[in-house]
Amino acid sequence: MCIQGIDHVAGSEEAALIQSHRVGKQHGAKSKKVPKNSALLVIDMQNDFISGTLPVAGAESIIPTINNLTALDSWEVVAFTTDYHPANHLSFASNSPFNKQPFMSVNVSYTDYQKVCGEAYKPIYKESAAGNCTANDVEVQFSQELWPDHCIQGTWGQQIHDDVLVPSSAFIIRKGITTVVDSYGAFTNNYGMYVTDKNPEIIKRIEENSLATSLKRRAIQHVYVAGLALDYCVKYTTLQALSRDYKTYVVIDATKPVLLLTLRQADKLSVVLRFARPSCQTCAMPFVVALAKAEVRFIG
């Protein structure tokens, strides 16, 4: 069985997490081509990140560039990720039991089954909360940013912006659907970024969708990342692609950051990505694709 270019087993969890997305607009003539075995990942071009509750400065200005990218010939895969949060998502400041405000952070700890630790969470998340945890109970812990409510399932803010042209052959990858764990990267949730165990059962729990499986089935070698936002979901999708041995590139003209980066900060972010895989010469510098004046230049 096939849905918009993705093979899956009917009724499987992976199938349920992929949604076809069509628009009635057509791309213009296609004259450029991309390297063989390449995938384009367009990250979170959703209303809330463009003109909604969590807008990224300048986000609307990259829409033409995104459209030019998706119109290029020969992408083996074009995928659009979307945040798809439940209303009681743990990353929303409005759900914090500690009276936190948006853009503050909180330390979170999880058990090996991704239950959030802390008695304060139990009234909100019930069986997804473990209550108070001992040191032996904690499998993963990290600092979680808290955000305004955004991209809530079934709302206008969760939808892809109307001006973004989504090819009929593209598919939508949902992320951030787990109530108590956020997801910045397209491949795995934030819990998964701290897990080193490659046990298949653990991998299945931390991957909220079938993106990794779909790219593997199509023998993808090159991954190009664009969209929103450079310092969060684009960054972590890039790092996760690098960790999976893809030759990975950020289309720097087709992304914007949440935080307005100074030149020094942008260079620091570039260094973080550059040395994520120091042994990989071809993916050592992901900021190698530039798109200027609607012309694509594949550099390196």
N, C-alpha and C positions, 0 to 999 in steps of 0.2 A: 504494500500500500504506500502511496506517496502523497504528500501534501506540499505543494509549492516548492518542489525541488528537494524535499527532505524525506528520506526513507525512514520508516519507523514501523514498529509493531503496533497494530491497532490496540488502543486501550492502555498502552504503556504509560508510565509516568512521564517519560521523555516526550511522548506525543502530546500529552495534555498540556505541556508547558511551552509549546510552540504554536503561535497563532499566525495564520496568513493575514497579510495586510495588502489591500489593493487601493489604488487611486485611479481616478479617471483621466489623469493627465498623461501625456506621452512625451518622452524625451525627443530631442532633436536628433539630427544626423550624428552617427557615431563614426568618428574618424581616428581616434586614438586607441591604442591597445596596451594592455598591461602584461607584465611578465607571466609566463606560464605557471599554472598551479598556484594562483594567487586568490586571496580572499580579502574583501573590503568589509571592515567592521565599523559601522556608523553608530556611535554611542549616544544614546539618550537625547535625541533631537525632539524633545517633548515640550508641550505648551508651558508647563510649569517652569521649565528651565530657560524658556525664551521670553515669555511675557506673563508668567504666572506668579506663584507664591515664592519661588526661589530662582529668580532670573539671573542669568549669567550675562555680564556686561558685553555687549557686542555680539551676542549669540545669533541674532537674526542676520547679521552681516555675512555669516559664513554659509548661509543656506544656498546661495548660487554656486559656491565652490563645492559643497556637498553634492548638489545636483549634477554638476559637471563630472564629478568623480564617478557617481553611479551610472552615468551615461556612457562611460568608457567601455569599449569592447573587451570581451574575453575574461571578465571576472569569472572564476569558477564558482565563487560564492559571494553574494552580497547579503549581509545580515545587518539588521537594525536592532540594537538592544533597547529595551525600555525598562525603567524602574516600574515595578508593579506592586506597590506596597499595600498591605492591609491597613485599615484606618488606625489600628492600635499598634502600629509598628514601633519597635523599641527606639529607633533612631529619631523619632519625633519628640521634640522638647515638650510638646503638649501632653505626652504620655509619661513623662519622667515622674517617678514617685518622689524625687528629691527636689522638686520645684526649680528645676534648671530652666534656663532661657535658651532660645535658639542661638547657635554658634558657640555655646559652651560645650564642655565635654564631660564624660563620666567614665570611670574605669569599670569595665565589665569582665566578668569571669564566667567560664562555661565548663560544664562537665563533658565527658567524652561522648555524650549523646546530644550535645548542643543545647542542653538546658541551661538557662541563665541562672547564675547564683545570686542569692539575696532574698531575704524574707519579704522585703518591700515589693518585690516583683510578683509574688504569688497571687495577690488579689486581681492583678491585671492579666497575667499570662497563665495562671492555673497550672495545668500539667506540663507546660513548657518552661516552668520555673522550678528550680531544684530547692529553693529555700536556702538556708545558710549552708555553705559548703566548707569542708575542711580542706587543708592544703592538698591532701591526697585526692580529694574529689575534683580539684581544678585541673582541667586538661589544657585550657587556653585562656589567656587574659590579655587585654589590650585596652587602649583608650578609644572610646567611641564618640565621634562628634555628634552633636544633637542639632537637628535642622527644623525649620518650619515644616508643617505638614505639606507634603508634595507628592505628586504622581500616585494618588490614591486610586485603587482599582475602580473602574467604572466611571471616572470623572473626566471632565474636559482636560484638566491639567495632565492627566496620564497619557493622553493621545499624542501621536506624532503631529507636529505642526503642519497645517494645511499646505504651506508652500514648499515643504520637503517632498520631492518626487520619489516615491517608493516604487521601484519596478515590480511588475506583477510576479516576477520570478524570485523576488527577494523573500526572506522570511524574517519574522520577528522573534527575538529571543528575550524572554522575560527574566528579570532578575529582581532581587529584593523582595521576594514573595514570602520568605520565611519570617514569621512574626517577630522573633527575638534576635535575629541576626541580620545585619545589614550586608549589602553586596555592592562593592565599588567595581570590582572586576567582572568581566563578562563570563569568565570561565568558572569561577568559584566564589562562594560568599566570603565575608571577611574572616570568619572562623577558619576557613580553609587555607587562608594565607599563612597561618601559623602552624599548620599540620604538615609533618614530614612523612608520616606513615602512608605508604602507597597501597595499603590493603584495599581491594576493590569495593568492599562494603563501605569503608570510610570515604573513599572517593565519591561514591554514589550519593552519600549524605551531604557532601560539601558542594557538589555540582548541582545547581538548581535547574539546569537545562541540558540539552543535548548538543551544545555548540562544539565541545571538544570531539565528541563522537562523529559529528557531521563533517568536521574538517578532516579528521583522520580518514573517513570513508572516501573522501574526494582527493586524497593524497596531496593536500595543501602543503606548500613549502614556504610561501611568502604571505605574511599578514600585514595589511595596511590599516591603521587605526585613525579615525577622525571623529569629530563630534564634541560632546560636552561631558565633563569639563576636563581641561588639560591636567589640572592638578589633583583630580580625584579619579573619576571613572575611566578617562582616557589613559591616565598614568598607570593605574592598576591593571587595566586590561592589557596594556603593553607589557608590563612586568610579568603577568601571568602567561602571555603568549611566548615571551622570551624563555621562561622557565620550562616551557613545553617544546623547546628547540625549534620554534619557527623563526625564520628570518623576518624580523619585525621592524616596522617603520611607522612613525607618526607623521601624518600629513599636517605639518605645522601651520599651513595657511588655512586649514579646515578645522581648527579647534580654538577654543577660548577658555581661559581659566576662571574659576570662581573668584579667586583673589587676584587682584591686579598685580602681576609680578614685576618687580624691578628687573633690570638686566642682570644683576647679580643673582637674584632668586631664580630667574629663568635658567641661567647658566648652571646653578646648583641642581635644579631639577633635571637638566640635561645630563649632568654628571651622574646623578642617581640612576638614570636609565642606562647610560652608556656602560657603566660598570656592573650592571645587574648580572651580565654573563660575560666576564672578562675573557673567557676561553673561546668565545664565539666571535671570530673576526667579522663575519658578514653581518651580524646583528649587534655589533658593539656600539654602534651609534644610530639609534632609531630615528633621530631627527634628520633624515637624509632625503626626504621627499618634499619638494616645494611645488606649490601650484600658484603661478603668478599670471595675471591677466588671462585667466581661463585656459592657460596652456600647461599641460602636465609635463614636468621634467623629472624623469626617474634618474636619480643621482646615485650611483653605486649599486 
